[in-house]
Amino acid sequence: MNIIFKKDTWQEIYYSLRNNKLRTFLTMIGVGWGMFLYVVLLGSAKGMENGFDKLFSGFATNSIFLWAQNTSIPYEGFPKGRDVNLKLSDVDLLKRKISDIDYISPQNSRGSFTGTPGESMSRNGKNAIYSLTGDYPIGNKISEKKLIFGRYINDADVSGNKNVVVIGEEVYNNFFNSKKKENPLGKSINVKGLFFNVIGVFRVRKGGGFENDRTVFIPLSTYTKMYNAGDQIDMFAIVSKPNVDVNSVEKRVKTELKAKNQVSPEDTNAFGSFNLGKEFKKLTGFLTGMQLLTIIVGTLTILAGVIAISNILLITVKERTKEIGIRRALGAKPSEVRNQILLESVVITLSSGLLGFILGILVLMIFNMLTQNQDEFPFYNPTVNYGNVFAAMSVMVILGLIIGMIPAQRAVKIRPIEALRSE
């Protein structure tokens, strides 16, 4: 189209838009607002997705947390209300019976989620009660601790029943001089009358985590010895293999444990659980739906703006009837008149879209600055897929061309003699 490279073409477009400033501005707002909404909503949805990914970073999101309760149905001569227990030997049973399990981390606790009192701890005359958890090294794979000193429990600590402890940051602040950043490693705290060497200090991410800074971890073997717990376990953290249905694993685990403990298959109270995988799937489904809704809303808004451009061009053609007639009388081809109107449609559409895109990116940058240090709010690094924006811009221009054909065809149908007679 040689018309694109003609100076007169662009001058005519400029004068046409300048002479209808208010109308042109209002028309551009429609398309620009659509692109602005598209960019901001799409970027915000991605920011929320990134925020939740950051919140759950270090967590095995395909996890199930399971604990024993009591029966609610009489079964095989056993009365209702019978207590059932998890055993350390259940770990091998479940892994042998259910191949979809990746690993299991048994834990015993006092305080925290168990509802039992915490444990008394002291150092240098300071006393406090904190949650105490006996754990295996594999527990750190399920909920990774952010260590600010030292390391987490290892296999040697468990096999040697060592009196070592990993403490939360609040425990550290209470028992050590945090202002001077005192190094606690190798120093001891008293737990239930026994001295434990500190091997690590962890910090809980704000807004996330199943532990808190008032939690203390020791080897599970040491915990069992301290409380004479035998092979009883308070909770299993079970992680399924990738791409496995976590809900199915949860049902099969409960079925196996019910069979072993002679619990009715219909009993829903004997074993309690929290399926993190199911909840995380709901969350990701919500975010995907939000992104889809964003695309639909943005596309419809852009379409409404493009239709508005068609309307404004129809009015413009009517106002320029005499001008178009003169051009036709001087020898302008119908294709030249048509292309002129179409080019005006594309210019308005493209410039409006670019303006909306730039403003949308600026708003996302402001959102990012305001939420950058807000760990409690799940919003981080709101980005836009430029491929999606380019696709939206392309669709917008194509729609502008298609809808611009209506006023363009009307302009072509104007007969020179009738146009010259018009007022």
NUTIZA-672174 format. One record per residue (C-alpha): z, y, x; residue in three letters; residue number from 1. Coordinates in Angstrom, 3 decimals, always signed. Layout:
N
((Z, Y, X), ALA, NUM)
...
This chain:
423
((+0.000, +0.000, +0.000), MET, 1)
((-1.326, +3.044, +1.864), ASN, 2)
((+0.541, +5.277, -0.574), ILE, 3)
((+3.783, +4.504, +1.265), ILE, 4)
((+2.500, +6.075, +4.458), PHE, 5)
((+1.222, +9.281, +2.869), LYS, 6)
((+3.272, +12.412, +3.409), LYS, 7)
((+2.241, +13.808, +0.035), ASP, 8)
((+3.739, +10.771, -1.695), THR, 9)
((+7.195, +11.344, -0.280), TRP, 10)
((+7.004, +15.084, -0.913), GLN, 11)
((+6.191, +14.431, -4.539), GLU, 12)
((+9.099, +11.986, -4.851), ILE, 13)
((+11.406, +14.529, -3.234), TYR, 14)
((+10.357, +17.347, -5.586), TYR, 15)
((+10.596, +15.053, -8.594), SER, 16)
((+14.156, +14.009, -7.754), LEU, 17)
((+15.192, +17.539, -6.736), ARG, 18)
((+13.968, +19.042, -9.982), ASN, 19)
((+16.122, +16.589, -11.954), ASN, 20)
((+19.252, +16.607, -9.830), LYS, 21)
((+21.825, +15.879, -12.517), LEU, 22)
((+19.744, +13.181, -14.176), ARG, 23)
((+18.947, +11.571, -10.827), THR, 24)
((+22.610, +11.691, -9.761), PHE, 25)
((+23.829, +10.082, -12.983), LEU, 26)
((+21.169, +7.399, -12.685), THR, 27)
((+22.118, +6.631, -9.089), MET, 28)
((+25.771, +6.290, -10.085), ILE, 29)
((+24.897, +3.267, -12.245), GLY, 30)
((+23.309, +1.254, -9.445), VAL, 31)
((+25.674, +2.578, -6.769), GLY, 32)
((+28.735, +1.685, -8.854), TRP, 33)
((+27.386, -1.812, -9.367), GLY, 34)
((+26.893, -2.372, -5.627), MET, 35)
((+30.280, -0.738, -4.901), PHE, 36)
((+32.041, -3.126, -7.308), LEU, 37)
((+30.117, -6.084, -5.907), TYR, 38)
((+31.142, -5.306, -2.318), VAL, 39)
((+34.779, -4.415, -3.080), VAL, 40)
((+35.426, -7.385, -5.365), LEU, 41)
((+33.660, -9.847, -3.075), LEU, 42)
((+35.509, -8.487, -0.033), GLY, 43)
((+38.837, -8.510, -1.886), SER, 44)
((+38.334, -12.124, -2.945), ALA, 45)
((+37.632, -13.041, +0.676), LYS, 46)
((+40.675, -11.021, +1.774), GLY, 47)
((+42.877, -13.017, -0.609), MET, 48)
((+41.357, -16.273, +0.644), GLU, 49)
((+42.027, -15.231, +4.254), ASN, 50)
((+45.536, -14.136, +3.274), GLY, 51)
((+46.409, -17.517, +1.770), PHE, 52)
((+44.829, -19.302, +4.746), ASP, 53)
((+47.067, -17.230, +7.013), LYS, 54)
((+50.079, -17.890, +4.780), LEU, 55)
((+49.498, -21.650, +4.921), PHE, 56)
((+48.444, -21.768, +8.559), SER, 57)
((+50.483, -24.392, +10.366), GLY, 58)
((+50.978, -26.374, +7.154), PHE, 59)
((+49.419, -29.697, +6.265), ALA, 60)
((+48.125, -28.589, +2.865), THR, 61)
((+47.335, -32.192, +1.862), ASN, 62)
((+51.058, -33.024, +1.813), SER, 63)
((+53.417, -34.579, -0.716), ILE, 64)
((+57.191, -34.057, -0.536), PHE, 65)
((+59.047, -36.923, -2.192), LEU, 66)
((+62.744, -37.668, -2.799), TRP, 67)
((+64.802, -40.224, -4.754), ALA, 68)
((+66.736, -39.376, -7.929), GLN, 69)
((+68.007, -41.769, -10.633), ASN, 70)
((+66.402, -43.966, -13.253), THR, 71)
((+65.829, -42.814, -16.816), SER, 72)
((+64.790, -46.192, -18.285), ILE, 73)
((+66.747, -49.512, -18.204), PRO, 74)
((+64.723, -52.160, -16.370), TYR, 75)
((+65.172, -55.854, -15.475), GLU, 76)
((+68.875, -55.842, -16.302), GLY, 77)
((+69.594, -52.592, -14.479), PHE, 78)
((+71.083, -49.784, -16.595), PRO, 79)
((+69.705, -46.322, -17.137), LYS, 80)
((+70.984, -43.689, -14.664), GLY, 81)
((+70.982, -45.997, -11.635), ARG, 82)
((+70.682, -44.189, -8.309), ASP, 83)
((+67.735, -45.143, -6.132), VAL, 84)
((+67.358, -44.359, -2.437), ASN, 85)
((+64.651, -43.893, +0.127), LEU, 86)
((+64.953, -46.058, +3.237), LYS, 87)
((+63.623, -45.563, +6.731), LEU, 88)
((+61.962, -48.973, +6.382), SER, 89)
((+59.930, -47.546, +3.467), ASP, 90)
((+57.840, -45.637, +6.021), VAL, 91)
((+56.311, -48.849, +7.397), ASP, 92)
((+55.966, -50.291, +3.880), LEU, 93)
((+54.004, -47.311, +2.559), LEU, 94)
((+51.765, -47.030, +5.619), LYS, 95)
((+50.986, -50.733, +5.408), ARG, 96)
((+50.284, -50.722, +1.667), LYS, 97)
((+48.427, -47.386, +1.404), ILE, 98)
((+45.698, -46.920, +4.004), SER, 99)
((+44.955, -43.374, +2.787), ASP, 100)
((+48.252, -42.121, +4.254), ILE, 101)
((+47.791, -40.369, +7.585), ASP, 102)
((+51.467, -40.074, +8.543), TYR, 103)
((+54.959, -39.826, +7.051), ILE, 104)
((+57.809, -37.655, +8.260), SER, 105)
((+61.315, -38.685, +7.053), PRO, 106)
((+64.020, -36.017, +6.900), GLN, 107)
((+67.738, -35.835, +6.147), ASN, 108)
((+69.363, -32.521, +5.333), SER, 109)
((+72.574, -30.783, +4.468), ARG, 110)
((+72.078, -27.514, +2.646), GLY, 111)
((+68.627, -26.054, +1.966), SER, 112)
((+66.722, -27.850, -0.817), PHE, 113)
((+69.158, -30.776, -1.118), THR, 114)
((+71.781, -28.807, -2.999), GLY, 115)
((+74.528, -30.070, -0.662), THR, 116)
((+76.668, -27.673, +1.373), PRO, 117)
((+75.395, -26.695, +4.787), GLY, 118)
((+77.206, -27.522, +8.007), GLU, 119)
((+79.797, -25.455, +9.853), SER, 120)
((+78.614, -24.199, +13.253), MET, 121)
((+80.234, -22.006, +15.885), SER, 122)
((+79.826, -20.422, +19.304), ARG, 123)
((+82.079, -18.095, +21.291), ASN, 124)
((+84.453, -17.563, +18.367), GLY, 125)
((+81.714, -16.906, +15.802), LYS, 126)
((+81.583, -19.288, +12.835), ASN, 127)
((+78.965, -19.722, +10.132), ALA, 128)
((+77.532, -22.308, +7.774), ILE, 129)
((+73.829, -23.105, +8.128), TYR, 130)
((+71.418, -25.718, +6.789), SER, 131)
((+71.166, -28.745, +9.056), LEU, 132)
((+68.118, -31.018, +9.095), THR, 133)
((+67.524, -34.259, +10.957), GLY, 134)
((+63.835, -34.493, +11.790), ASP, 135)
((+61.188, -36.402, +13.744), TYR, 136)
((+58.694, -34.670, +16.073), PRO, 137)
((+55.950, -35.413, +13.558), ILE, 138)
((+57.715, -33.095, +11.090), GLY, 139)
((+56.440, -30.167, +13.118), ASN, 140)
((+52.866, -31.224, +12.310), LYS, 141)
((+53.542, -30.811, +8.602), ILE, 142)
((+55.199, -27.418, +8.882), SER, 143)
((+54.554, -26.020, +12.335), GLU, 144)
((+57.374, -23.843, +13.662), LYS, 145)
((+56.538, -20.570, +15.372), LYS, 146)
((+58.662, -20.924, +18.507), LEU, 147)
((+59.919, -17.810, +20.260), ILE, 148)
((+61.967, -19.827, +22.783), PHE, 149)
((+61.576, -23.340, +24.133), GLY, 150)
((+60.154, -26.356, +22.326), ARG, 151)
((+60.597, -28.584, +19.295), TYR, 152)
((+62.221, -32.045, +19.119), ILE, 153)
((+60.285, -34.769, +20.964), ASN, 154)
((+60.269, -38.595, +20.974), ASP, 155)
((+62.689, -38.795, +23.908), ALA, 156)
((+65.241, -36.741, +21.944), ASP, 157)
((+65.011, -39.185, +19.026), VAL, 158)
((+65.063, -42.404, +21.054), SER, 159)
((+67.996, -41.139, +23.147), GLY, 160)
((+70.050, -39.869, +20.167), ASN, 161)
((+70.346, -36.616, +22.102), LYS, 162)
((+72.564, -33.733, +21.030), ASN, 163)
((+69.812, -31.122, +21.125), VAL, 164)
((+69.105, -28.473, +18.548), VAL, 165)
((+66.291, -26.135, +17.481), VAL, 166)
((+67.703, -23.094, +15.684), ILE, 167)
((+66.272, -20.470, +13.340), GLY, 168)
((+66.017, -16.850, +14.434), GLU, 169)
((+68.928, -15.714, +12.253), GLU, 170)
((+71.160, -18.359, +13.827), VAL, 171)
((+70.048, -17.105, +17.246), TYR, 172)
((+70.784, -13.487, +16.289), ASN, 173)
((+74.287, -14.463, +15.179), ASN, 174)
((+75.296, -16.637, +18.126), PHE, 175)
((+73.411, -14.915, +20.966), PHE, 176)
((+72.806, -11.367, +22.155), ASN, 177)
((+69.395, -10.766, +20.599), SER, 178)
((+69.374, -7.064, +21.551), LYS, 179)
((+69.296, -8.035, +25.213), LYS, 180)
((+66.954, -10.942, +24.422), LYS, 181)
((+69.463, -13.446, +25.753), GLU, 182)
((+67.834, -16.732, +26.709), ASN, 183)
((+69.598, -19.453, +24.644), PRO, 184)
((+67.891, -22.434, +26.262), LEU, 185)
((+70.337, -24.836, +27.865), GLY, 186)
((+73.295, -23.138, +26.192), LYS, 187)
((+75.287, -24.892, +23.515), SER, 188)
((+76.503, -24.381, +19.976), ILE, 189)
((+79.133, -26.422, +18.151), ASN, 190)
((+77.910, -28.397, +15.133), VAL, 191)
((+80.567, -30.352, +13.224), LYS, 192)
((+82.779, -30.465, +16.293), GLY, 193)
((+80.005, -31.667, +18.612), LEU, 194)
((+78.248, -29.619, +21.274), PHE, 195)
((+74.465, -29.379, +21.032), PHE, 196)
((+72.180, -27.910, +23.678), ASN, 197)
((+69.680, -25.382, +22.354), VAL, 198)
((+66.118, -26.424, +23.233), ILE, 199)
((+64.216, -24.018, +20.987), GLY, 200)
((+64.327, -21.049, +18.620), VAL, 201)
((+61.796, -20.646, +15.799), PHE, 202)
((+60.781, -17.789, +13.548), ARG, 203)
((+59.690, -18.350, +9.959), VAL, 204)
((+56.527, -16.585, +8.859), ARG, 205)
((+57.285, -13.937, +6.275), LYS, 206)
((+56.208, -14.963, +2.815), GLY, 207)
((+55.813, -18.644, +3.655), GLY, 208)
((+57.538, -21.744, +4.869), GLY, 209)
((+59.750, -24.464, +3.450), PHE, 210)
((+62.441, -23.657, +5.984), GLU, 211)
((+64.186, -20.386, +6.599), ASN, 212)
((+65.736, -18.679, +9.604), ASP, 213)
((+69.129, -20.127, +8.635), ARG, 214)
((+67.993, -23.704, +9.314), THR, 215)
((+68.933, -25.848, +12.322), VAL, 216)
((+66.990, -28.975, +13.370), PHE, 217)
((+68.344, -31.953, +15.304), ILE, 218)
((+66.835, -35.422, +15.999), PRO, 219)
((+66.981, -37.635, +12.905), LEU, 220)
((+68.629, -40.412, +14.930), SER, 221)
((+71.419, -38.033, +15.950), THR, 222)
((+71.855, -36.884, +12.355), TYR, 223)
((+72.087, -40.508, +11.162), THR, 224)
((+74.763, -41.235, +13.771), LYS, 225)
((+76.759, -38.107, +12.902), MET, 226)
((+76.923, -38.839, +9.179), TYR, 227)
((+76.766, -42.634, +9.339), ASN, 228)
((+73.735, -42.482, +7.051), ALA, 229)
((+72.403, -45.898, +8.023), GLY, 230)
((+68.722, -46.112, +7.082), ASP, 231)
((+68.989, -43.845, +4.026), GLN, 232)
((+66.561, -40.897, +3.919), ILE, 233)
((+66.739, -37.762, +1.775), ASP, 234)
((+63.037, -36.900, +1.737), MET, 235)
((+59.605, -38.068, +2.873), PHE, 236)
((+56.866, -35.607, +3.781), ALA, 237)
((+53.679, -37.629, +3.315), ILE, 238)
((+50.309, -36.412, +4.576), VAL, 239)
((+47.135, -38.011, +3.257), SER, 240)
((+44.018, -38.504, +5.322), LYS, 241)
((+41.299, -35.820, +5.101), PRO, 242)
((+38.999, -35.906, +2.071), ASN, 243)
((+41.375, -38.205, +0.165), VAL, 244)
((+42.596, -37.516, -3.378), ASP, 245)
((+46.212, -36.412, -2.846), VAL, 246)
((+47.081, -37.057, -6.508), ASN, 247)
((+46.007, -40.677, -6.141), SER, 248)
((+48.129, -41.084, -3.006), VAL, 249)
((+51.153, -39.628, -4.816), GLU, 250)
((+50.787, -42.085, -7.726), LYS, 251)
((+50.339, -45.070, -5.411), ARG, 252)
((+53.385, -44.096, -3.319), VAL, 253)
((+55.578, -43.902, -6.408), LYS, 254)
((+54.191, -47.193, -7.711), THR, 255)
((+55.049, -48.981, -4.458), GLU, 256)
((+58.543, -47.482, -4.313), LEU, 257)
((+59.228, -48.338, -7.956), LYS, 258)
((+58.182, -51.946, -7.376), ALA, 259)
((+60.405, -52.234, -4.302), LYS, 260)
((+63.425, -50.690, -6.041), ASN, 261)
((+62.905, -52.556, -9.343), GLN, 262)
((+62.253, -49.391, -11.319), VAL, 263)
((+60.213, -49.335, -14.523), SER, 264)
((+56.574, -48.299, -13.926), PRO, 265)
((+56.964, -45.837, -16.837), GLU, 266)
((+60.027, -44.158, -15.296), ASP, 267)
((+59.055, -40.614, -14.319), THR, 268)
((+62.506, -39.541, -13.153), ASN, 269)
((+63.333, -42.093, -10.449), ALA, 270)
((+61.359, -40.254, -7.761), PHE, 271)
((+60.835, -36.526, -7.661), GLY, 272)
((+57.973, -34.929, -5.789), SER, 273)
((+56.163, -31.730, -4.965), PHE, 274)
((+52.437, -32.120, -4.438), ASN, 275)
((+51.410, -29.290, -2.124), LEU, 276)
((+47.845, -30.628, -2.003), GLY, 277)
((+47.465, -30.321, -5.782), LYS, 278)
((+48.903, -26.799, -5.826), GLU, 279)
((+46.717, -25.738, -2.917), PHE, 280)
((+43.651, -27.129, -4.698), LYS, 281)
((+44.525, -25.042, -7.765), LYS, 282)
((+44.779, -21.999, -5.544), LEU, 283)
((+41.437, -22.575, -3.837), THR, 284)
((+39.871, -23.225, -7.263), GLY, 285)
((+41.225, -19.895, -8.496), PHE, 286)
((+39.811, -18.088, -5.453), LEU, 287)
((+36.417, -19.747, -5.895), THR, 288)
((+36.404, -18.748, -9.565), GLY, 289)
((+37.324, -15.215, -8.593), MET, 290)
((+34.392, -15.016, -6.182), GLN, 291)
((+32.033, -16.362, -8.851), LEU, 292)
((+33.339, -13.833, -11.374), LEU, 293)
((+32.827, -11.107, -8.768), THR, 294)
((+29.185, -12.070, -8.313), ILE, 295)
((+28.600, -12.147, -12.104), ILE, 296)
((+30.318, -8.791, -12.755), VAL, 297)
((+28.587, -7.119, -9.803), GLY, 298)
((+25.170, -8.475, -10.780), THR, 299)
((+25.515, -7.385, -14.418), LEU, 300)
((+26.670, -3.914, -13.362), THR, 301)
((+23.736, -3.589, -10.954), ILE, 302)
((+21.357, -4.755, -13.698), LEU, 303)
((+22.743, -2.136, -16.085), ALA, 304)
((+22.182, +0.521, -13.422), GLY, 305)
((+18.603, -0.624, -12.789), VAL, 306)
((+17.863, -0.479, -16.533), ILE, 307)
((+19.194, +3.072, -16.515), ALA, 308)
((+16.676, +3.884, -13.786), ILE, 309)
((+13.891, +2.594, -16.023), SER, 310)
((+15.073, +4.871, -18.828), ASN, 311)
((+15.220, +7.918, -16.579), ILE, 312)
((+11.738, +7.224, -15.253), LEU, 313)
((+10.395, +6.955, -18.819), LEU, 314)
((+11.761, +10.433, -19.481), ILE, 315)
((+10.330, +11.639, -16.181), THR, 316)
((+6.878, +10.273, -17.037), VAL, 317)
((+6.996, +12.054, -20.394), LYS, 318)
((+7.952, +15.339, -18.725), GLU, 319)
((+5.218, +14.921, -16.115), ARG, 320)
((+2.467, +14.037, -18.607), THR, 321)
((+0.426, +17.163, -17.816), LYS, 322)
((+0.878, +16.666, -14.069), GLU, 323)
((-0.276, +13.054, -14.319), ILE, 324)
((-3.278, +14.159, -16.406), GLY, 325)
((-4.309, +16.679, -13.754), ILE, 326)
((-4.042, +14.023, -11.031), ARG, 327)
((-6.179, +11.627, -13.080), ARG, 328)
((-8.743, +14.390, -13.754), ALA, 329)
((-8.940, +15.094, -10.027), LEU, 330)
((-9.796, +11.466, -9.353), GLY, 331)
((-6.454, +9.687, -8.893), ALA, 332)
((-6.809, +5.980, -9.541), LYS, 333)
((-4.527, +4.269, -12.116), PRO, 334)
((-3.099, +2.113, -9.308), SER, 335)
((-2.102, +5.254, -7.366), GLU, 336)
((-0.243, +6.661, -10.377), VAL, 337)
((+1.420, +3.291, -11.014), ARG, 338)
((+2.466, +2.868, -7.381), ASN, 339)
((+3.875, +6.403, -7.294), GLN, 340)
((+6.216, +5.656, -10.215), ILE, 341)
((+7.173, +2.256, -8.786), LEU, 342)
((+7.957, +3.801, -5.416), LEU, 343)
((+10.240, +6.343, -7.076), GLU, 344)
((+12.056, +3.462, -8.787), SER, 345)
((+12.520, +1.610, -5.483), VAL, 346)
((+13.703, +4.745, -3.663), VAL, 347)
((+16.352, +5.506, -6.294), ILE, 348)
((+17.447, +1.856, -6.470), THR, 349)
((+17.638, +1.290, -2.713), LEU, 350)
((+19.364, +4.575, -1.863), SER, 351)
((+21.903, +4.033, -4.661), SER, 352)
((+22.615, +0.495, -3.462), GLY, 353)
((+23.061, +1.567, +0.158), LEU, 354)
((+25.429, +4.351, -0.865), LEU, 355)
((+27.494, +1.938, -2.982), GLY, 356)
((+27.543, -0.574, -0.110), PHE, 357)
((+28.796, +2.032, +2.407), ILE, 358)
((+31.531, +3.284, +0.064), LEU, 359)
((+32.575, -0.308, -0.677), GLY, 360)
((+32.906, -1.127, +3.031), ILE, 361)
((+34.997, +2.034, +3.549), LEU, 362)
((+37.347, +1.035, +0.718), VAL, 363)
((+37.748, -2.464, +2.204), LEU, 364)
((+38.578, -0.926, +5.581), MET, 365)
((+41.282, +1.181, +3.911), ILE, 366)
((+42.664, -1.907, +2.105), PHE, 367)
((+42.765, -3.741, +5.418), ASN, 368)
((+44.673, -0.926, +7.143), MET, 369)
((+47.210, -0.691, +4.292), LEU, 370)
((+47.904, -4.443, +4.192), THR, 371)
((+47.541, -5.293, +7.890), GLN, 372)
((+51.278, -5.580, +8.538), ASN, 373)
((+52.304, -6.729, +5.054), GLN, 374)
((+52.909, -10.436, +5.696), ASP, 375)
((+54.485, -10.916, +2.267), GLU, 376)
((+51.220, -9.904, +0.554), PHE, 377)
((+48.510, -12.595, +0.797), PRO, 378)
((+45.659, -10.294, +1.834), PHE, 379)
((+44.069, -10.287, +5.255), TYR, 380)
((+40.792, -9.159, +6.840), ASN, 381)
((+38.686, -8.525, +3.688), PRO, 382)
((+35.141, -9.219, +4.862), THR, 383)
((+31.798, -9.384, +3.106), VAL, 384)
((+29.090, -11.925, +3.711), ASN, 385)
((+26.158, -9.716, +4.646), TYR, 386)
((+23.779, -12.465, +3.551), GLY, 387)
((+25.145, -12.135, +0.007), ASN, 388)
((+24.856, -8.339, +0.157), VAL, 389)
((+21.271, -8.557, +1.452), PHE, 390)
((+20.432, -11.003, -1.336), ALA, 391)
((+21.983, -8.662, -3.932), ALA, 392)
((+20.090, -5.720, -2.468), MET, 393)
((+16.830, -7.690, -2.558), SER, 394)
((+17.397, -8.719, -6.167), VAL, 395)
((+18.247, -5.128, -6.993), MET, 396)
((+14.980, -3.818, -5.469), VAL, 397)
((+12.938, -6.550, -7.180), ILE, 398)
((+14.580, -5.688, -10.510), LEU, 399)
((+13.846, -2.033, -9.815), GLY, 400)
((+10.174, -2.897, -9.300), LEU, 401)
((+9.992, -5.072, -12.394), ILE, 402)
((+11.765, -2.621, -14.673), ILE, 403)
((+9.872, +0.275, -13.063), GLY, 404)
((+6.654, -1.303, -14.355), MET, 405)
((+7.502, -0.105, -17.878), ILE, 406)
((+7.311, +3.646, -17.115), PRO, 407)
((+4.542, +2.995, -14.562), ALA, 408)
((+2.332, +1.316, -17.169), GLN, 409)
((+3.017, +4.132, -19.602), ARG, 410)
((+1.926, +6.628, -16.961), ALA, 411)
((-1.314, +4.687, -16.335), VAL, 412)
((-2.155, +4.631, -20.069), LYS, 413)
((-2.086, +8.432, -20.274), ILE, 414)
((-5.642, +9.717, -20.736), ARG, 415)
((-6.484, +12.807, -18.664), PRO, 416)
((-7.869, +14.799, -21.604), ILE, 417)
((-4.811, +14.079, -23.787), GLU, 418)
((-2.450, +14.881, -20.929), ALA, 419)
((-4.107, +18.236, -20.320), LEU, 420)
((-3.695, +19.139, -24.003), ARG, 421)
((+0.046, +18.311, -23.979), SER, 422)
((+2.626, +21.092, -23.968), GLU, 423)
